[in-house]
Amino acid sequence: MKFNTKTIHGGQEHDPAYGAVMPPIYQTSTYAQSTPGGHKGYEYSRTHNPTRHALEKSFASIENGTYGLAFGSGLAAIDAVIKLLKPGDEVISTNDLYGGTYRLFTKIFEDFGIKFHFTGLQEASNLESHITDKTKLIWVETPTNPMMNIIDIKAVAEISKKHNVLLAVDNTFATPYLQQPLDLGADIVMHSATKYLGGHSDLIMGALIVKDKDIANRLYFIQNASGAVCGPQDSFLALRGIKTLHVRMQRHCENGEKIAKFLKDHPKIEKVYWPGFEDHPNHEVAKSQMKAYGGMISFVTKDSNYDDAIKIIENLKIFTLAESLGGVESLAGHPASMTHASIPKEEREKTGVVDSLIRLSVGIEDAEDLINDLKQAIG
Ligand SMILES: *Cc1c(COP(=O)(O)O)cnc(C)c1O
């Protein structure tokens, strides 16, 4: 089955009860048993729910994995991965990470004795010098948020395999439409399904996808034991979202390219971060591991400061000023005060997240309307 078919049919079967073509929303916490243990595969909805199960099979299918797990948020999914570790274990991660991931690592799990190293991984070889016999996990995002750095998943996977370290990739920005990390050697793929997979800014959800049975079983155990699952209604919505992932992504990419080029040619723009540009430092890697370049763009205007950036964002009429990304509607954000406010200013600026940086999640509206909106806002 090809990707565009998998988004609709992957892992799905018609409901066994009445043949419903769409998965019913099994809004139930528990299931009748004829005798203790005598049930039809479902006992209690933290452990298993048929609607969530259908979604988990869809997750596995679209990422070319074998096992999928759905969580109550992207961060709950990341939390489950870190719970594979023990005190004393070490994690190496990128230094321009999603702010909430950085906060979870440093403000929660460091207190449990897990050590995190943050470093630029645009050069995969950089990894070697940070690996010790305590390193158990490499955590990578690509493209990174919000600087759109590209990390060579295949190269990182080769190094992680050599050292017998797990590699997890946060594939939220790219989605499996653009890149499939398991095929490039990653062990775990994570999504904030809140973003492109759900696609309509109407739910909060996380996903993990793996190929290896042993890792899957450990994660299923954590999912059930810690209990950060999503409900059946949200599972239904996410499944519905995934069915149009490929058509939405195609338009996100087309609009993204038009807007990135418009911004690059604009006399008031200093710099545009988008991996589709040939002068993007890792453009060749992006070209080899991604199908197209996505709808996430960051930019800085010339001689601008915090207030100038805020003014542009406030002037936008079609783009909504909001956290999040990946919905059908265009959003604009100010990383320094929003998504990345939990990263100290000093750390933030080292990676380019300056006060004047603006991040766009380009939606699937008419590209000309979006460009006109940016034109009037930038002035
Ligand atoms: C939003 C996001 C997360 C966190 O996901 P939630 O669903 O908000 O918990 C993690 N990684 C990336 C790249 C994100 O954009």
The ligand as an SDF file (V2000), in Angstrom:
LIG
                    3D

 15 15  0  0  0  0  0  0  0  0999 V2000
    3.8070   20.7200   20.0880 C   0  0  0  0  0  0  0  0  0  0  0  0
    5.0620   19.9370   20.0340 C   0  0  0  0  0  0  0  0  0  0  0  0
    5.3820   19.0040   21.0230 C   0  0  0  0  0  0  0  0  0  0  0  0
    4.5080   18.7940   22.2490 C   0  0  0  0  0  0  0  0  0  0  0  0
    3.2820   18.2360   21.9090 O   0  0  0  0  0  0  0  0  0  0  0  0
    1.9120   18.5000   22.7270 P   0  0  0  0  0  0  0  0  0  0  0  0
    0.9080   17.7680   21.9340 O   0  0  0  0  0  0  0  0  0  0  0  0
    1.7180   19.9890   22.7750 O   0  0  0  0  0  0  0  0  0  0  0  0
    2.1270   17.9480   24.0980 O   0  0  0  0  0  0  0  0  0  0  0  0
    6.5610   18.2850   20.8810 C   0  0  0  0  0  0  0  0  0  0  0  0
    7.3730   18.4760   19.8230 N   0  0  0  0  0  0  0  0  0  0  0  0
    7.1030   19.3720   18.8530 C   0  0  0  0  0  0  0  0  0  0  0  0
    8.0500   19.5390   17.7140 C   0  0  0  0  0  0  0  0  0  0  0  0
    5.9500   20.1420   18.9300 C   0  0  0  0  0  0  0  0  0  0  0  0
    5.6880   21.0330   17.9650 O   0  0  0  0  0  0  0  0  0  0  0  0
  1  2  1  0
  2  3  1  0
  2 14  2  0
  3  4  1  0
  3 10  2  0
  4  5  1  0
  5  6  1  0
  6  7  2  0
  6  8  1  0
  6  9  1  0
 10 11  1  0
 11 12  2  0
 12 13  1  0
 12 14  1  0
 14 15  1  0
M  END
$$$$
